[in-house]
């Protein structure tokens, strides 16, 4: 592509080439505004003050990248599985963008080694740090190069290199949806409830439970109201 060739020429006039080349190996193309990618890899534990007014970290980019990544994954799945129903596509997308999956992909890409953070990356809320950084990274690509390059990154660097899509498609992991369908089919009343508390680091922890005919039948804890692993644990316990 002409744009890539121009970016390669532009790199000749950059003093510090190493960061650009390292990002290029991850992205599949040359970055332009490297500050965006540095911000995407800045965890809130290492937040910096901007203009002496507020702290900045990668959470805003994570918010943006989450929406863009979900849209691109939906687009790819819609085209690849043209004969599948909405429920199948929804579950497949959920399995791809769940925290465990994003963490693994981020580590495969090598992003986890570039994250600037203070503290353990494997415990508590920080266990999602790698996946969150990947979403922020997608947000950085969008602001730097636009949607087309985001799509290119997700399709070529993630789907083609780090996802076994057929294997994921065979997995039935959305136990919450299965429980809801089972209750509706058998005309059982069901309800999901949630309570919030704080862990030792004052991070919100959400305690969810499932009730069928007002009988508690499963519980799960997680650091997000939409944590997929939490939903699966609750639903799986109810099924058993």
C-alpha positions as CSV (number, residue, x, y, z in Angstrom):
1,X,0.0,0.0,0.0
2,X,1.2,3.5,-0.8
3,X,0.4,4.7,2.7
4,X,2.6,2.0,4.2
5,X,5.5,2.9,1.9
6,X,5.2,6.6,2.8
7,X,5.2,5.7,6.5
8,X,8.3,3.6,5.9
9,X,10.1,6.6,4.3
10,X,8.9,8.8,7.2
11,X,10.6,6.4,9.6
12,X,14.0,7.3,8.2
13,X,13.7,10.7,9.7
14,X,12.7,9.5,13.2
15,X,15.4,9.6,15.8
16,X,14.2,6.8,18.0
17,X,13.3,4.0,15.6
18,X,13.1,1.1,18.0
19,X,9.7,1.9,19.6
20,X,8.2,2.3,16.1
21,X,9.6,-0.9,14.8
22,X,8.5,-2.8,17.9
23,X,4.9,-1.5,17.5
24,X,5.1,-2.3,13.8
25,X,5.8,-5.9,14.6
26,X,2.6,-6.0,16.7
27,X,0.4,-3.9,14.5
28,X,1.4,-5.1,11.0
29,X,1.9,-1.5,9.9
30,X,3.8,1.6,11.1
31,X,2.2,3.7,13.8
32,X,2.1,7.5,13.4
33,X,1.2,9.1,16.8
34,X,3.3,6.9,19.1
35,X,2.0,8.8,22.2
36,X,-1.4,7.2,21.7
37,X,0.1,3.7,22.0
38,X,2.1,4.6,25.0
39,X,-1.1,5.9,26.7
40,X,-2.9,2.7,25.7
41,X,-0.2,0.8,27.7
42,X,-0.4,3.0,30.7
43,X,-2.3,1.3,33.6
44,X,-4.1,3.5,36.1
45,X,-1.6,2.5,38.8
46,X,0.9,4.5,36.8
47,X,-1.4,7.4,35.9
48,X,0.3,10.7,35.1
49,X,-1.0,14.2,35.7
50,X,-1.9,16.3,32.6
51,X,-1.8,20.1,32.8
52,X,-2.0,19.8,36.6
53,X,-5.7,19.2,36.4
54,X,-6.4,15.4,36.2
55,X,-4.7,12.1,36.0
56,X,-4.6,10.2,32.6
57,X,-4.3,6.5,32.0
58,X,-5.5,4.0,29.4
59,X,-9.1,3.7,30.7
60,X,-10.7,6.2,28.2
61,X,-8.9,4.4,25.3
62,X,-10.1,1.1,26.7
63,X,-13.7,2.4,26.6
64,X,-13.3,3.4,23.0
65,X,-11.5,0.3,21.9
66,X,-14.0,-2.0,23.6
67,X,-16.8,-0.6,21.3
68,X,-14.7,-0.7,18.2
69,X,-13.4,-4.2,18.8
70,X,-16.9,-5.5,19.4
71,X,-18.1,-4.0,16.2
72,X,-15.3,-5.4,14.1
73,X,-15.6,-8.9,15.6
74,X,-19.3,-8.8,14.9
75,X,-18.7,-7.7,11.3
76,X,-16.1,-10.5,10.7
77,X,-18.4,-13.2,12.2
78,X,-21.4,-11.9,10.3
79,X,-19.5,-12.4,7.0
80,X,-17.8,-15.7,7.9
81,X,-20.9,-17.4,9.3
82,X,-23.6,-16.2,6.8
83,X,-26.0,-19.1,7.6
84,X,-25.8,-18.9,11.4
85,X,-28.5,-17.4,13.6
86,X,-28.2,-14.4,15.9
87,X,-27.8,-16.5,19.1
88,X,-24.8,-18.4,17.7
89,X,-23.1,-15.2,16.6
90,X,-23.7,-13.5,19.9
91,X,-22.3,-16.4,21.9
92,X,-19.3,-16.6,19.6
93,X,-18.5,-12.9,19.8
94,X,-18.9,-13.1,23.6
95,X,-16.4,-16.0,23.8
96,X,-13.9,-14.0,21.6
97,X,-14.0,-10.8,23.5
98,X,-14.3,-12.2,27.0
99,X,-11.6,-11.2,29.5
100,X,-9.8,-14.6,29.5
101,X,-9.6,-14.6,25.7
102,X,-8.4,-11.0,25.4
103,X,-5.8,-11.6,28.1
104,X,-4.4,-14.5,26.2
105,X,-4.4,-12.7,22.9
106,X,-2.7,-9.7,24.5
107,X,0.0,-12.0,25.8
108,X,0.4,-13.7,22.5
109,X,0.9,-10.3,20.9
110,X,3.5,-9.3,23.6
111,X,1.5,-6.4,24.9
112,X,1.6,-7.6,28.4
113,X,5.4,-7.0,28.5
114,X,4.9,-3.4,27.4
115,X,2.3,-2.4,30.0
116,X,3.5,0.2,32.5
117,X,2.0,-0.7,35.8
118,X,2.7,-0.8,39.6
119,X,1.8,-4.0,41.3
120,X,1.0,-7.7,40.5
121,X,-0.5,-8.4,37.1
122,X,-1.8,-11.9,38.1
123,X,-4.1,-11.2,41.1
124,X,-7.4,-9.6,41.7
125,X,-8.7,-6.9,39.4
126,X,-5.2,-6.6,37.8
127,X,-5.6,-10.0,36.3
128,X,-7.6,-8.2,33.5
129,X,-4.8,-5.8,32.8
130,X,-3.6,-7.4,29.6
131,X,-7.0,-7.7,28.0
132,X,-7.9,-4.1,29.0
133,X,-4.7,-2.9,27.4
134,X,-5.5,-4.7,24.2
135,X,-8.9,-2.9,24.0
136,X,-7.1,0.4,24.7
137,X,-4.6,-0.5,22.0
138,X,-7.5,-0.9,19.5
139,X,-8.7,2.6,20.6
140,X,-5.2,4.0,20.0
141,X,-5.2,2.5,16.5
142,X,-8.6,4.1,15.7
143,X,-7.4,7.5,16.8
144,X,-4.1,7.1,15.0
145,X,-5.1,5.5,11.7
146,X,-8.9,5.2,11.6
147,X,-11.4,2.3,11.4
148,X,-9.9,0.7,8.3
149,X,-6.6,0.0,10.1
150,X,-8.4,-1.2,13.2
151,X,-10.2,-3.7,11.0
152,X,-6.9,-4.7,9.4
153,X,-5.2,-5.2,12.8
154,X,-8.1,-7.3,14.2
155,X,-8.5,-9.4,11.1
156,X,-4.8,-10.0,10.3
157,X,-3.0,-9.9,13.6
158,X,-5.7,-11.4,15.9
159,X,-8.0,-13.6,13.8
160,X,-5.5,-15.0,11.4
161,X,-2.6,-15.4,13.9
162,X,-4.0,-15.9,17.4
163,X,-7.6,-17.2,17.2
164,X,-8.7,-20.8,16.4
165,X,-12.2,-19.6,15.4
166,X,-13.5,-23.0,14.5
167,X,-12.5,-24.4,17.9
168,X,-14.2,-21.5,19.7
169,X,-17.3,-21.9,17.6
170,X,-17.7,-25.5,18.9
171,X,-17.6,-24.4,22.5
172,X,-20.9,-24.0,24.5
173,X,-19.8,-21.7,27.2
174,X,-22.7,-19.3,27.7
175,X,-24.3,-21.1,30.6
176,X,-26.3,-18.1,31.6
177,X,-28.1,-18.0,28.3
178,X,-28.7,-21.8,28.5
179,X,-30.2,-21.5,31.9
180,X,-32.5,-18.7,30.8
181,X,-33.7,-20.7,27.8
182,X,-34.2,-23.8,30.0
183,X,-36.3,-21.8,32.5
184,X,-38.4,-20.2,29.7
185,X,-39.0,-23.6,28.1
186,X,-40.2,-25.2,31.3
187,X,-42.0,-22.0,32.5
188,X,-39.9,-21.6,35.6
189,X,-39.5,-18.3,37.2
190,X,-35.8,-17.1,37.3
191,X,-33.9,-14.1,38.6
192,X,-30.3,-12.9,38.7
193,X,-29.3,-10.7,41.7
194,X,-26.1,-8.8,42.4
195,X,-24.5,-7.1,45.3
196,X,-21.4,-5.0,45.5
197,X,-18.5,-5.0,48.1
198,X,-14.9,-3.9,48.2
199,X,-11.7,-6.0,48.3
200,X,-8.6,-5.3,50.3
201,X,-7.4,-2.8,47.6
202,X,-10.8,-1.0,47.7
203,X,-11.6,-2.3,44.2
204,X,-15.4,-3.1,43.6
205,X,-16.3,-6.8,43.7
206,X,-19.6,-7.9,42.4
207,X,-21.4,-11.0,44.0
208,X,-24.0,-12.5,41.7
209,X,-26.5,-15.2,42.3
210,X,-29.1,-17.1,40.3
211,X,-32.5,-18.1,41.7
212,X,-35.0,-20.5,40.0
213,X,-38.4,-20.5,41.6
214,X,-36.9,-18.3,44.4
215,X,-34.4,-21.1,45.2
216,X,-30.7,-20.0,45.1
217,X,-28.9,-22.4,42.9
218,X,-25.6,-20.7,41.9
219,X,-23.2,-17.9,42.9
220,X,-20.2,-16.2,41.4
221,X,-17.9,-13.3,42.1
222,X,-16.1,-11.0,39.7
223,X,-14.6,-7.5,39.3
224,X,-17.0,-6.4,36.6
225,X,-20.8,-6.4,36.3
226,X,-20.4,-8.0,32.8
227,X,-17.6,-10.4,33.7
228,X,-18.2,-13.4,31.4
229,X,-16.5,-15.9,33.8
230,X,-18.8,-14.8,36.5
231,X,-21.9,-15.4,34.4
232,X,-20.7,-18.8,33.3
233,X,-19.9,-19.9,36.9
234,X,-23.4,-18.9,38.1
235,X,-25.2,-20.6,35.1
236,X,-23.0,-23.7,35.2
237,X,-23.7,-24.3,38.9
238,X,-27.4,-24.0,38.2
239,X,-27.3,-26.5,35.4
240,X,-25.6,-29.0,37.7
